[in-house]
């Protein structure tokens, strides 16, 4: 029996992405999968129902999408959309596969709820960063958009122009931009700021990224710190102790004083974002300077950041954007849909779901299966006292 993939409309406030674009649906149909998309699911991203229909997609109600699909694909599953996503839980059925972002390391209540519903939930943020999984790495895809958009926000808020200009009224010096964290978002921020003409420098715990930073035309900031333990499993940043961060802040303060823009991108999966910029450090920056904190949703790298808000403190503008990929929903959906299609090619064989639990990609990204939480990093978390469905789990 041919597997049917369902695409419900996103219900998280302000979420404009769609999990599959019309072209991605066409690719899956050619691979002998059925597709059903909820009416208007792609409209906010710029994809009309007519475009889906032309590609051979069937359109239906939300109830029909959940009832008829063996696989549900979403940008935000219930863990990343707890308030509104909970309404979909009664629509799930045992054996169904659910794929999407789900904050699985912190949304323990929702992990248990999905296990109780009997679905096999794949969290896109847990796809391992290995060569074979690059085409499925949605976290990197979305981080790239966030890094790009963060620079545009900074350029718009800064009362200076980014590039150097030779004018009849004199020479305008270029803006100075510092990027903290040189992961995917940070590297994209560096590249974007350089394209706009800024003088860019960057700092990261991992000295191994020095070559990448310099290849983009930025200066690598060297601090007198032992950061040899700064890289964790799978290429993600690793949390350090508070003494390390205190010393790091002290040294960074002198660097920040010279900057017009600071873009912070440091995030540790499943943990609150480390404070890299204290209030005192922000106050040391010149009035008119801008801080864009990409880590705002995880508590922020700046002590003053308020998620979803822009504030001015001692003349410094601090922007705490949330869900940056959604602001570029058309291309974000294209990229995310490609990640989903490539994951589905791994999960579906000859038109039917076939989960090889020995496969590293499947094993690491599978959170719930056959009524249980099975992801090795999450099992001890949900077995801790208090992690029960119907009770609030502690979210960092």
C-alpha positions as CSV (number, residue, x, y, z in Angstrom):
1,X,0.0,0.0,0.0
2,X,1.4,3.4,-1.0
3,X,2.3,5.7,1.9
4,X,0.5,9.0,2.0
5,X,2.2,12.1,3.3
6,X,0.1,14.8,4.9
7,X,0.9,18.5,5.1
8,X,-1.2,20.4,7.6
9,X,-1.3,24.2,7.8
10,X,1.1,25.5,10.5
11,X,-0.8,26.9,13.6
12,X,2.1,28.5,15.6
13,X,1.5,32.2,15.8
14,X,3.4,34.0,13.0
15,X,4.7,30.8,11.4
16,X,4.5,31.2,7.7
17,X,6.5,28.2,6.5
18,X,5.0,25.1,4.9
19,X,6.7,21.7,5.3
20,X,6.4,20.7,1.6
21,X,6.4,23.1,-1.4
22,X,4.5,22.1,-4.6
23,X,7.8,21.1,-6.4
24,X,8.8,18.9,-3.4
25,X,5.4,17.3,-3.5
26,X,5.9,16.5,-7.2
27,X,9.2,14.9,-6.4
28,X,7.5,12.6,-3.8
29,X,4.7,11.8,-6.2
30,X,7.2,10.6,-8.8
31,X,8.6,8.4,-6.0
32,X,5.2,6.8,-5.8
33,X,4.0,8.5,-2.6
34,X,0.6,10.0,-2.1
35,X,0.3,13.6,-0.9
36,X,-2.6,15.4,0.8
37,X,-2.2,19.1,1.7
38,X,-4.5,21.1,3.9
39,X,-6.2,24.0,2.1
40,X,-4.2,27.2,2.2
41,X,-1.2,25.4,4.0
42,X,1.3,27.1,1.7
43,X,-0.4,30.4,1.1
44,X,1.6,32.4,3.7
45,X,4.8,31.2,2.1
46,X,3.7,32.2,-1.4
47,X,2.4,28.8,-2.6
48,X,-1.2,28.7,-3.7
49,X,-3.6,25.7,-3.6
50,X,-3.7,25.9,-7.4
51,X,0.1,25.3,-7.6
52,X,-0.2,22.2,-5.4
53,X,-3.2,20.9,-7.5
54,X,-1.2,21.3,-10.8
55,X,1.5,19.1,-9.3
56,X,-0.9,16.3,-8.7
57,X,-1.5,17.0,-5.0
58,X,-4.9,16.4,-3.4
59,X,-6.2,19.1,-1.1
60,X,-8.3,18.5,2.0
61,X,-9.4,19.6,5.4
62,X,-7.2,19.3,8.4
63,X,-9.1,16.4,9.7
64,X,-8.8,14.6,6.3
65,X,-5.0,15.3,6.3
66,X,-4.5,13.6,9.7
67,X,-7.0,10.8,9.0
68,X,-5.7,9.7,5.6
69,X,-1.9,10.2,6.1
70,X,0.6,7.6,7.3
71,X,3.2,10.3,7.5
72,X,2.6,13.9,8.8
73,X,5.2,16.5,8.0
74,X,5.3,19.9,9.7
75,X,7.6,22.8,10.3
76,X,6.6,22.8,14.0
77,X,5.2,19.7,15.6
78,X,3.6,19.8,19.0
79,X,6.8,20.2,21.0
80,X,7.7,23.4,19.1
81,X,4.1,24.5,19.2
82,X,2.7,23.4,22.6
83,X,-0.2,25.8,22.9
84,X,-1.8,25.3,19.5
85,X,-0.3,21.9,18.5
86,X,-2.0,20.2,21.4
87,X,-5.3,20.4,19.5
88,X,-3.8,18.0,16.9
89,X,-2.9,15.3,19.4
90,X,-6.4,13.6,19.3
91,X,-6.0,13.4,15.5
92,X,-2.8,11.3,15.7
93,X,-3.1,7.5,15.6
94,X,-0.8,4.6,16.6
95,X,1.7,3.8,13.9
96,X,1.6,7.2,12.3
97,X,5.0,8.8,11.5
98,X,5.3,12.5,12.4
99,X,8.3,14.7,11.2
100,X,9.1,18.2,12.2
101,X,10.9,20.5,14.6
102,X,9.8,19.6,18.1
103,X,12.3,21.0,20.8
104,X,12.6,17.4,22.0
105,X,15.4,18.0,24.5
106,X,13.3,20.5,26.5
107,X,9.7,19.7,25.5
108,X,9.6,16.5,27.6
109,X,5.8,16.7,28.3
110,X,5.2,16.8,24.6
111,X,7.6,13.9,23.9
112,X,5.7,11.8,26.4
113,X,2.4,12.9,24.8
114,X,3.5,11.8,21.4
115,X,4.8,8.5,22.8
116,X,1.4,7.9,24.4
117,X,-0.3,8.7,21.1
118,X,1.7,5.8,19.6
119,X,3.3,7.8,16.8
120,X,6.9,7.6,15.6
121,X,8.2,11.1,15.9
122,X,11.3,12.3,14.1
123,X,12.7,15.6,15.4
124,X,14.5,17.5,12.6
125,X,16.8,19.3,15.1
126,X,18.3,15.9,16.0
127,X,19.4,14.9,12.5
128,X,23.1,14.2,13.2
129,X,25.7,16.5,11.5
130,X,27.4,13.8,9.5
131,X,28.3,13.9,5.8
132,X,25.6,11.4,4.8
133,X,22.9,13.5,6.5
134,X,23.9,17.0,5.2
135,X,20.9,17.0,2.7
136,X,18.6,16.4,5.7
137,X,20.1,19.0,8.1
138,X,17.2,21.4,8.5
139,X,18.8,23.0,11.5
140,X,21.6,24.2,9.3
141,X,19.3,25.3,6.6
142,X,17.2,27.4,8.9
143,X,20.3,28.8,10.7
144,X,21.7,30.0,7.4
145,X,18.5,32.1,6.9
146,X,18.7,33.4,10.5
147,X,22.3,34.6,10.0
148,X,21.4,36.4,6.8
149,X,18.3,38.0,8.3
150,X,20.1,39.1,11.4
151,X,22.5,41.3,9.4
152,X,19.6,42.9,7.6
153,X,17.9,43.7,10.9
154,X,21.2,45.2,12.2
155,X,21.7,47.3,9.0
156,X,18.2,48.6,9.2
157,X,18.6,49.6,12.9
158,X,22.1,51.1,12.8
159,X,22.2,54.9,12.2
160,X,25.2,54.3,9.9
161,X,25.7,52.8,6.5
162,X,27.6,49.5,6.3
163,X,30.0,50.2,3.3
164,X,32.8,52.7,3.0
165,X,31.7,55.4,0.6
166,X,33.8,58.1,-1.2
167,X,31.6,61.1,-1.7
168,X,31.9,64.8,-2.5
169,X,31.0,65.4,1.2
170,X,34.0,63.2,2.3
171,X,34.7,59.6,3.0
172,X,32.3,57.5,5.0
173,X,34.1,54.9,7.0
174,X,32.6,51.3,7.0
175,X,30.6,49.9,9.9
176,X,32.4,47.5,12.2
177,X,30.5,44.2,12.8
178,X,31.4,41.5,15.3
179,X,29.9,38.1,15.1
180,X,29.9,35.9,18.2
181,X,29.7,32.2,17.2
182,X,30.9,30.9,13.9
183,X,28.4,28.0,13.3
184,X,26.2,28.0,10.3
185,X,24.3,31.2,11.4
186,X,27.4,33.0,12.3
187,X,29.2,32.2,9.0
188,X,26.2,33.3,7.0
189,X,26.1,36.5,9.1
190,X,29.8,37.1,8.4
191,X,29.3,36.6,4.6
192,X,26.2,38.8,4.5
193,X,27.8,41.7,6.5
194,X,30.9,41.5,4.2
195,X,28.7,41.7,1.1
196,X,27.1,44.8,2.5
197,X,30.6,46.3,2.9
198,X,31.2,46.1,6.7
199,X,34.5,45.4,8.3
200,X,33.8,42.1,10.0
201,X,35.5,40.2,12.9
202,X,34.3,37.1,14.6
203,X,34.9,35.0,17.7
204,X,34.2,31.4,18.4
205,X,35.4,29.0,21.2
206,X,36.6,26.6,18.5
207,X,39.9,27.7,17.0
208,X,39.3,25.2,14.2
209,X,36.8,27.6,12.6
210,X,39.5,30.3,12.2
211,X,40.2,29.3,8.6
212,X,36.5,29.4,7.7
213,X,36.1,32.9,9.2
214,X,39.1,34.2,7.4
215,X,38.1,32.6,4.1
216,X,35.0,34.9,4.3
217,X,37.1,38.0,4.7
218,X,36.6,38.5,8.4
219,X,39.2,38.7,11.2
220,X,39.3,36.0,13.7
221,X,39.3,37.4,17.3
222,X,41.8,35.6,19.5
223,X,41.2,35.8,23.3
224,X,43.6,34.5,26.0
225,X,41.4,31.5,26.9
226,X,41.7,27.7,26.9
227,X,38.7,26.7,24.8
228,X,39.8,23.3,23.8
229,X,36.7,21.7,25.3
230,X,34.3,24.0,23.4
231,X,33.1,21.6,20.8
232,X,30.6,18.9,21.7
233,X,29.1,15.9,20.0
234,X,28.1,16.2,16.4
235,X,29.9,19.5,15.8
236,X,27.6,21.5,18.1
237,X,28.9,23.9,20.6
238,X,29.4,22.6,24.2
239,X,28.5,24.5,27.4
240,X,31.5,25.6,29.5
241,X,31.6,26.5,33.2
242,X,30.8,29.9,34.6
243,X,34.4,30.8,35.4
244,X,35.2,30.4,31.7
245,X,32.3,32.6,30.6
246,X,33.3,35.3,33.2
247,X,36.8,35.5,31.8
248,X,35.5,35.4,28.2
249,X,33.2,38.4,29.0
250,X,36.0,40.3,30.6
251,X,38.2,40.0,27.4
252,X,35.3,40.6,25.0
253,X,34.3,43.8,26.6
254,X,37.4,45.5,25.1
255,X,36.5,44.1,21.7
256,X,32.9,45.3,21.9
257,X,33.8,48.9,22.6
258,X,35.1,49.2,19.1
259,X,32.0,47.7,17.3
260,X,29.0,49.3,15.7
261,X,27.1,46.0,15.5
262,X,27.3,42.7,17.5
263,X,25.5,39.6,16.3
264,X,25.3,36.8,18.8
265,X,24.6,33.2,17.6
266,X,25.8,30.9,20.4
267,X,23.4,28.1,21.2
268,X,23.8,24.8,22.9
269,X,21.1,22.1,22.1
270,X,18.8,21.5,24.9
271,X,20.3,24.2,27.1
272,X,19.8,27.9,27.9
273,X,22.0,30.0,25.7
274,X,25.1,31.2,27.5
275,X,25.4,34.9,28.4
276,X,28.2,36.4,26.3
277,X,27.2,40.0,26.6
278,X,26.3,41.4,30.0
279,X,24.4,44.6,30.6
280,X,27.7,46.2,31.7
281,X,29.3,45.1,28.4
282,X,26.5,46.5,26.4
283,X,26.7,49.8,28.2
284,X,30.4,50.0,27.2
285,X,29.4,50.2,23.5
286,X,28.9,53.5,21.8
287,X,25.4,55.0,21.7
288,X,23.7,54.0,18.4
289,X,25.3,50.6,18.4
290,X,23.2,47.5,17.7
291,X,23.1,44.0,19.2
292,X,21.1,41.4,17.3
293,X,20.7,38.3,19.5
294,X,19.8,35.2,17.3
295,X,19.8,33.1,20.5
296,X,16.8,35.1,21.9
297,X,14.5,32.1,21.8
298,X,16.9,30.2,24.1
299,X,17.1,33.0,26.6
300,X,19.6,35.1,24.6
301,X,23.3,35.6,24.6
302,X,22.9,39.2,25.8
303,X,21.7,39.7,29.4
304,X,19.3,42.4,28.2
305,X,17.7,40.6,25.4
306,X,13.9,40.2,25.4
307,X,12.6,37.5,23.0
308,X,10.5,39.0,20.3
309,X,11.2,42.6,21.4
310,X,13.6,45.5,20.5
311,X,14.8,47.7,23.4
312,X,17.2,50.6,23.7
313,X,19.5,50.5,26.7
314,X,21.9,53.4,27.3
315,X,21.6,54.3,23.6
316,X,22.3,50.7,22.4
317,X,19.6,48.9,20.5
318,X,19.1,45.3,21.4
319,X,17.0,43.2,19.0
320,X,15.8,39.8,20.2
321,X,14.3,38.2,17.0
322,X,12.4,35.0,17.1
323,X,11.6,32.6,14.3
324,X,13.8,34.4,11.8
325,X,13.4,31.7,9.1
326,X,9.7,32.4,8.9
327,X,10.4,36.0,7.8
328,X,11.8,34.5,4.6
329,X,9.1,31.9,4.3
330,X,9.3,31.2,0.6
331,X,12.9,30.2,0.5
332,X,12.8,28.8,4.0
333,X,10.0,26.4,2.9
334,X,12.0,25.5,-0.2
335,X,15.1,24.6,1.8
336,X,13.1,22.8,4.6
337,X,11.1,20.8,2.0
338,X,14.3,19.6,0.4
339,X,15.5,18.4,3.9
340,X,12.2,16.6,4.4
341,X,12.2,15.0,1.0
342,X,15.7,13.6,1.6
343,X,14.7,12.2,5.0
344,X,11.6,10.6,3.5
345,X,13.8,8.9,0.9
346,X,15.6,7.2,3.8
347,X,12.4,6.3,5.7
348,X,10.3,5.1,2.8
349,X,11.2,2.1,0.6
350,X,9.0,0.9,-2.3
351,X,6.2,3.3,-1.3
352,X,6.0,2.0,2.3
353,X,7.5,3.2,5.6
354,X,10.5,1.0,6.5
355,X,12.4,2.1,9.6
356,X,15.9,0.7,9.9
357,X,16.7,1.4,13.5
358,X,20.3,0.4,12.9
359,X,20.8,3.5,10.7
360,X,22.5,6.3,12.6
361,X,20.3,9.0,11.1
362,X,17.1,7.2,12.0
363,X,18.3,6.2,15.4
364,X,19.4,9.7,16.5
365,X,16.4,11.6,15.1
366,X,13.7,9.2,16.2
367,X,12.3,10.4,19.5
368,X,9.2,8.2,20.1
369,X,8.3,4.8,18.7
370,X,5.8,2.1,19.5
371,X,4.5,3.9,22.6
372,X,7.8,4.8,24.1
373,X,10.4,7.5,24.1
374,X,13.4,5.9,22.5
375,X,16.0,8.6,21.8
376,X,19.0,7.8,24.0
377,X,19.7,11.4,25.1
378,X,16.0,11.9,26.0
379,X,15.1,8.7,27.8
380,X,16.9,9.6,31.0
381,X,15.3,13.0,30.9
382,X,11.7,11.7,30.7
383,X,12.4,9.1,33.3
384,X,13.4,11.8,35.8
385,X,10.8,12.5,38.6
386,X,8.0,14.9,37.5
387,X,8.3,14.3,33.7
388,X,4.7,13.1,33.2
389,X,2.1,13.9,30.5
390,X,-0.1,16.6,31.8
391,X,2.6,18.2,33.9
392,X,4.8,21.1,32.8
393,X,8.4,20.0,32.0
394,X,11.2,22.5,32.8
395,X,12.1,24.3,29.6
396,X,15.4,25.9,29.4
